[in-house]
Amino acid sequence: MSTGTAYRWIHRVWYQNHWSGWLLWPLSGLYWLIISLRRFLYSSGILSTQRPKAPVIIVGNLTAGGTGKTPTVLWLVEQLRARGFKPGIVSRGYGGSQADTSMRVEPATDPAVAGDEPVLLARRGKCPVVVDPDRVRASAMLVEDGVDVVVADDGLQHYRLERDYEICVIDGSRGLGNRRLLPSGPLREGARRLEDVEQVLVNGELQGSEYELTTSEQNAISFQLVATEACRLNGSLARPIERFSGSTVHGVAAIGNPQRFFDLLRLHGIQVIEHSYVDHAALSEDDLVFGDEFEVFMTEKDAVKFGSHVKDKLWYVPVELSMDPTDAGPLLEQIESRARREESR
């Protein structure tokens, strides 16, 4: 089975409830036993947790695949800095080749070493970023570097790291899928885990579901990812994205939910020839040759995989998180209060 075929089958199983997913149910049962035992060991104190010398805010998700978590981390870091904090980011560094040690990530760090998301976070976040499978060790390095609040990217299931505030991000168009655990469903933990987090955020509007929503889903705060411009990878030009309305482009996305990127382009009147790749796929210029003169648009996360010595026809589209101020204000006040309380201990 090819990668593309496997991806389409998984999507049908997870988000369209295709019957063949039940063949994987025994594996999901085994997965449930493992995660339940692991959580019990931490909650009972048999496995110890560790608290860094700074408050920790988790931004994670329950589902495998993209939800808009990276833009959420960037938005939160910006908001924390505006409130006088010195935030830093810890990340697993998925897709990188770095060894099992803490590694400081700079804007110029090779994504093949650190991973594409950490490099993007370093470029856009303008704050210290450390990658390490051991988030406790990474957090300690951030504190050594002067960080006074740690934002953990994708650390919801990393229970060894004690936390002061948990945010779970959900993709509004896909929700929690069939609500089954991996691999017969997209969930890393059961839907009831949402009741333990302080806030659920929804990327877009939470679409109708045949399943009963948890209280946290019903009380979720929605946000939008907004694109205002397209930028050449070689840095020679940036244009308002509306200038491309009516044109046809190749859309390239190696993210958890490529369709969201393609839909974003179409929202601006752009005709898209879709090219989907698995999340974090290594891309080269050879992968972007399609035998015509159409421009090539990609996500910002994919753009960090390329240098600046590329053709003018290669563009990326940065996005920003937009949230209703009446929702954002109380959320940020609660986060700040929790962080200040931990700082004063």
C-alpha positions in Angstrom: 0.0 0.0 0.0 1.5 3.4 -1.0 1.8 6.2 1.5 -1.0 8.2 -0.2 -3.3 5.2 -0.3 -2.6 4.5 3.4 -3.3 8.1 4.3 -6.6 8.1 2.5 -7.7 4.8 4.1 -6.7 6.1 7.6 -8.7 9.3 7.0 -11.8 7.2 6.0 -11.4 5.1 9.1 -10.8 7.9 11.6 -13.1 10.6 10.2 -15.7 8.8 8.1 -16.1 5.8 10.4 -15.3 3.3 7.7 -16.1 -0.2 8.8 -12.6 -1.6 8.2 -11.4 0.4 11.2 -12.9 -2.2 13.5 -10.2 -4.6 12.3 -7.8 -2.5 14.3 -9.9 -2.4 17.5 -7.9 -5.1 19.3 -4.8 -3.0 18.9 -6.7 0.0 20.3 -7.6 -2.2 23.3 -4.0 -2.9 23.9 -3.1 0.8 23.5 -5.8 1.6 26.1 -4.2 -0.8 28.6 -0.8 0.8 28.1 -1.9 4.4 28.5 -4.2 3.6 31.4 -1.4 1.9 33.2 1.0 4.7 32.5 -1.4 7.4 33.8 -2.1 5.3 36.9 1.6 5.0 37.6 2.0 8.8 37.5 -1.2 9.7 39.4 -0.4 7.2 42.2 3.2 8.5 42.5 4.8 5.2 41.5 6.4 7.1 38.6 7.6 10.5 39.8 6.8 13.9 38.2 9.2 16.8 38.2 8.5 20.6 38.3 10.8 23.0 36.6 11.7 26.3 38.4 9.2 28.1 36.3 5.5 27.8 35.6 4.6 25.4 32.7 1.8 25.9 30.2 0.9 22.9 28.0 -0.4 23.3 24.5 -1.3 19.9 23.1 -4.0 17.8 21.4 -5.8 14.5 21.8 -5.7 13.6 18.1 -2.8 12.4 15.9 -2.4 15.0 13.1 -2.6 18.7 12.8 -5.0 20.9 14.8 -3.4 24.4 14.6 -1.2 23.8 17.7 1.9 25.6 16.4 0.1 28.9 15.6 -1.5 28.6 19.1 1.9 28.3 20.7 3.2 31.3 18.8 0.2 33.4 19.7 0.5 32.4 23.4 4.2 33.3 23.5 3.5 36.7 22.0 0.7 37.4 24.5 2.8 36.3 27.4 5.7 38.5 26.3 3.2 41.5 26.1 2.4 40.8 29.8 6.0 41.1 30.9 7.0 37.4 30.9 10.1 35.9 29.3 8.6 32.8 27.6 10.5 29.9 26.1 9.3 26.8 24.2 10.1 23.2 24.6 9.3 20.7 21.8 9.8 17.1 21.0 11.4 18.0 17.7 9.6 15.4 15.7 11.3 14.7 12.4 14.7 15.8 13.5 17.9 13.7 13.8 19.3 15.3 16.9 20.4 12.9 19.6 18.7 12.2 22.9 19.9 15.4 24.5 18.6 18.9 24.9 19.4 21.2 21.9 18.9 24.9 21.6 17.2 25.8 18.3 18.1 29.0 16.5 16.3 30.5 13.4 19.2 29.2 11.3 19.2 25.7 12.7 18.9 22.9 10.2 15.3 21.5 10.2 16.7 18.1 9.4 18.5 18.1 12.7 15.9 19.9 15.0 12.7 19.2 13.2 10.6 21.6 11.0 8.2 22.9 13.8 11.0 23.9 16.3 12.8 25.9 13.6 9.5 27.6 12.7 8.9 28.3 16.4 12.4 29.8 16.7 12.0 32.0 13.7 8.5 33.3 14.5 8.5 33.1 18.3 11.5 35.2 18.8 12.2 33.4 22.1 14.4 30.5 23.3 13.4 27.1 21.9 14.8 23.8 23.1 14.1 20.4 21.7 14.4 17.2 23.7 12.2 14.1 24.1 12.7 14.7 27.8 10.7 17.9 28.3 11.8 18.1 32.0 15.4 18.4 30.9 14.5 20.8 28.1 12.6 23.0 30.6 15.6 23.1 32.9 17.7 24.4 30.1 15.2 27.1 29.3 15.2 28.2 32.9 19.0 28.4 32.9 18.7 30.7 29.8 16.5 33.1 31.8 13.0 31.9 30.8 10.4 32.6 33.5 7.5 30.7 31.9 7.7 27.5 29.8 5.3 26.8 27.0 5.4 23.0 26.1 4.5 22.3 22.5 2.6 19.0 22.3 3.3 18.0 25.9 -0.2 16.9 27.0 0.7 13.3 27.3 4.2 13.9 28.8 3.1 13.4 32.4 6.5 13.5 34.0 6.5 17.2 33.4 4.3 18.9 36.0 2.2 21.7 34.6 0.2 24.7 35.8 -2.2 25.1 32.9 -3.3 22.8 30.1 -4.7 23.8 26.7 -6.0 21.2 24.2 -6.5 22.3 20.6 -9.1 20.6 18.4 -9.6 20.9 14.6 -13.1 22.1 14.3 -13.7 20.5 10.9 -12.6 17.0 12.0 -13.3 17.1 15.8 -12.3 13.9 17.5 -13.1 11.8 14.6 -14.7 8.4 15.5 -13.6 8.9 19.1 -11.7 5.7 19.2 -8.1 5.3 20.4 -5.1 4.7 18.1 -4.8 3.0 15.7 -8.5 2.4 15.0 -9.2 6.0 15.7 -7.2 9.3 16.0 -7.2 9.6 19.8 -4.0 9.5 21.9 -6.2 9.5 25.0 -10.0 9.1 25.6 -12.3 12.0 25.0 -12.9 12.3 28.8 -9.3 13.6 29.1 -10.7 16.9 27.9 -12.5 17.3 31.2 -9.1 17.6 33.0 -7.7 20.4 30.9 -8.2 24.1 31.8 -9.3 25.1 28.3 -10.2 23.6 25.0 -9.6 25.7 21.9 -11.2 24.9 18.5 -9.5 25.8 15.2 -12.6 27.1 13.3 -16.1 26.2 14.2 -16.8 22.8 15.8 -18.9 21.1 13.2 -21.9 18.9 14.0 -21.1 15.6 15.6 -23.0 12.4 15.8 -21.3 11.9 19.2 -22.2 13.4 22.5 -19.9 16.3 23.2 -18.0 16.6 26.5 -18.7 19.7 28.6 -15.2 21.0 27.7 -16.1 20.8 24.0 -19.3 22.6 24.6 -17.4 25.4 26.5 -14.6 25.5 24.0 -13.2 28.8 22.6 -13.0 29.1 18.8 -10.2 30.8 16.9 -9.4 31.3 13.2 -6.1 31.0 11.3 -5.9 34.1 9.1 -3.6 34.6 6.1 -2.9 38.1 4.8 0.0 37.7 2.5 2.1 35.2 0.4 6.0 35.4 0.6 8.6 34.1 -1.7 10.9 31.6 -0.2 13.9 33.5 -1.4 12.8 36.6 0.4 12.5 38.8 -2.7 8.8 39.7 -2.4 5.7 39.6 -0.3 2.3 40.2 -1.7 -1.2 40.5 -0.3 -2.8 37.2 -0.8 -5.8 38.7 -2.4 -3.6 39.6 -5.4 -3.6 35.9 -6.3 -7.4 35.6 -6.4 -8.5 33.9 -9.6 -5.1 32.4 -10.3 -4.2 28.7 -10.3 -1.3 27.4 -8.0 0.1 24.2 -6.9 -0.6 23.7 -3.2 2.0 21.7 -1.3 1.4 20.6 2.3 3.3 18.1 4.5 1.2 18.8 7.6 -1.2 16.9 9.8 -4.3 18.2 7.9 -3.3 19.3 4.4 -6.9 20.0 3.4 -7.1 22.9 5.8 -4.3 24.6 3.9 -5.9 24.0 0.6 -9.2 25.3 1.8 -7.5 28.4 3.2 -6.1 29.2 -0.3 -9.5 28.6 -1.9 -11.1 31.0 0.7 -9.1 33.7 -1.1 -10.3 32.8 -4.5 -7.3 30.8 -5.5 -7.6 27.6 -7.6 -5.5 24.9 -6.1 -3.9 21.8 -7.6 -3.4 19.7 -4.4 -0.2 17.9 -3.4 -0.5 16.3 0.0 2.4 14.6 1.8 2.7 12.9 5.2 3.2 15.2 8.2 6.9 16.3 8.5 7.9 14.8 5.2 11.3 15.9 3.9 10.8 17.9 0.8 13.3 19.0 -1.9 13.0 21.3 -4.9 12.7 18.2 -7.1 9.4 17.5 -5.3 8.1 20.9 -6.4 8.6 20.4 -10.2 5.2 19.9 -11.8 6.0 20.5 -15.4 4.2 23.9 -15.8 4.6 27.5 -14.9 2.1 27.8 -12.1 3.3 29.2 -8.8 3.8 26.8 -5.9 2.3 27.7 -2.6 3.2 25.9 0.6 2.8 26.2 4.4 5.3 28.1 6.4 6.2 24.9 8.2 7.2 23.3 4.9 9.1 26.5 3.8 11.6 26.2 6.6 12.9 23.0 4.9 14.3 25.1 2.0 17.1 27.6 1.8 16.8 31.1 0.2 18.4 30.1 -3.1 15.3 28.9 -4.7 13.2 30.0 -7.7 10.8 33.0 -7.6 7.8 30.7 -8.2 8.0 29.2 -4.7 5.9 30.9 -2.1 4.8 30.2 1.5 1.7 31.5 3.3 2.2 32.5 7.0 -0.9 32.4 9.2 -1.8 34.2 12.4 -4.2 33.1 15.1 -7.2 35.4 15.5 -9.5 35.1 18.5 -12.4 37.2 19.7 -11.0 39.6 22.4 -14.0 38.9 24.6 -12.8 35.3 24.7 -9.0 35.9 24.6 -9.0 38.4 27.5 -10.4 36.2 30.2 -8.4 33.2 28.9 -5.1 35.2 29.1 -5.9 36.6 32.5 -6.5 33.1 33.9 -3.2 31.9 32.4 -1.3 35.0 33.7 -2.8 34.5 37.2 -1.8 30.9 37.3 1.7 31.7 36.1 2.1 34.5 38.6 0.9 32.3 41.4 3.5 29.7 40.6 6.2 32.3 40.3 5.5 33.6 43.8 6.0 30.2 45.4 
